Amino acid sequence: MNFPAEYRKSTLEAIERIDLEKVNQAIDLFREARDAGRHIFVCGNGGSASTASHFACDMVKGASYERPSRFRILALTDSLPTLTAYSNDVGYDVVFAEQLRNFAEPNDLFMAISGSGNSPNVLRAMEYANLAGCRTIALTGRDGGKLGPLAQLSIQVDVPHMGRIEDAHMVVCHMICYYFMDTEA
């Protein structure tokens, strides 16, 4: 079998491992946050940062535009000046938690994305979100790392390959976003 065919096959197997009941629970949490006017925060590093930004864009525009109820969602990955200031002056491990200290309130929703589940800055943000009384979701891979058990809802793609984990995370994000785009039109 050639590489693209093998990659596709393995990616489809990773997608099949997504726990759809947990995705439905996440959809409920997003609906509740939107309907209550709560803030939603999302973050990750590297490819997961891109997924966080992509997801926030989809929710702000696709799931909100011209709709009576709108999502108040921010990707904590999107303010490069804030990220570099905290990284340089304090430490990279606080770049997300410190932003949450400015904005997060009880019952807001926080979603962390980490393929390994072990990124220190994502762990610190999850710890702070829990301390602040936020509702929390983790999208992880492999064994869930340290992040999975910290979240109230953990959606884990238990495969070893980072690319397939990231592909499956984007599918989960699209399942959530397109639920609102396709069923609440």
Secondary structure, DSSP 8 states (H G I E B T S, - for coil): --HHHHHHHHHHHHHHTS-HHHHHHHHHHHHHHHHTT-EEEEE-STHHHHHHHHHHHIIIIITTTT-SS--EEEETTS-HHHHHHHHHHT-GGGTTHHHHHHH--TT-EEEEEESSS--HHHHHHHHHHHHTT-EEEEEEETT-TTHHHHSSEEEEE--S-HHHHHHHHHHHHHHHHHHHHHH--
